[in-house]
């Protein structure tokens, strides 16, 4: 094996490790934020501060599995029922994938997919899986409002800050 192919193999391994580490850190951050803000993270009226992290696929594709796993673990540990654990996590996954596809645009556009995915999925889970007595249109408005605050405002601020500083998730290779 030549030195060029060895360097290439090492670089691929390094990239794989970086991807796994970033995904794990993002998952852990999601779970931590979920439980630090637990009183407002669950229920028909929620502002899930952890959803601000759904802006991160703009900066790294590792955020997609990280957000999905973080939401899955958080919903499970938060005492969610299986339908909520699955479909709530899928909503976050779809939002993260949508954000990734909008990564080359203004970060504010990256906030739209998670707002839309969660607003279209989560209210139905809350209404029908938990048999919530609140009217479905009110649950939809409550989830929409919470998502606009968490993804739109907090996530938008996070996205603009990361884009401006260019410190996190830098794609430039650092010289030794």
Rosetta blueprint (number, residue, H / E / L):
1 X L
2 X L
3 X H
4 X H
5 X H
6 X H
7 X H
8 X H
9 X H
10 X H
11 X H
12 X H
13 X H
14 X H
15 X H
16 X H
17 X H
18 X H
19 X H
20 X H
21 X H
22 X H
23 X H
24 X H
25 X H
26 X H
27 X H
28 X H
29 X H
30 X H
31 X H
32 X H
33 X H
34 X H
35 X H
36 X H
37 X L
38 X H
39 X H
40 X H
41 X H
42 X L
43 X L
44 X L
45 X L
46 X L
47 X L
48 X L
49 X H
50 X H
51 X H
52 X H
53 X H
54 X H
55 X H
56 X H
57 X H
58 X H
59 X L
60 X L
61 X L
62 X H
63 X H
64 X H
65 X H
66 X H
67 X H
68 X H
69 X H
70 X H
71 X H
72 X H
73 X H
74 X H
75 X H
76 X H
77 X H
78 X L
79 X L
80 X L
81 X L
82 X H
83 X H
84 X H
85 X H
86 X H
87 X H
88 X H
89 X H
90 X H
91 X H
92 X H
93 X H
94 X H
95 X H
96 X H
97 X H
98 X H
99 X H
100 X H
101 X H
102 X L
103 X L
104 X L
105 X L
106 X L
107 X H
108 X H
109 X H
110 X H
111 X H
112 X H
113 X H
114 X H
115 X H
116 X H
117 X H
118 X H
119 X H
120 X H
121 X H
122 X H
123 X H
124 X H
125 X H
126 X H
127 X H
128 X H
129 X H
130 X L
131 X L
132 X L
133 X L
134 X L
135 X L
136 X H
137 X H
138 X H
139 X H
140 X H
141 X H
142 X H
143 X H
144 X H
145 X H
146 X H
147 X H
148 X H
149 X H
150 X H
151 X H
152 X H
153 X H
154 X H
155 X H
156 X H
157 X H
158 X H
159 X H
160 X H
161 X H
162 X H
163 X H
164 X H
165 X H
166 X L
167 X L
168 X L
169 X L
170 X L
171 X L
172 X L
173 X L
174 X L
175 X L
176 X L
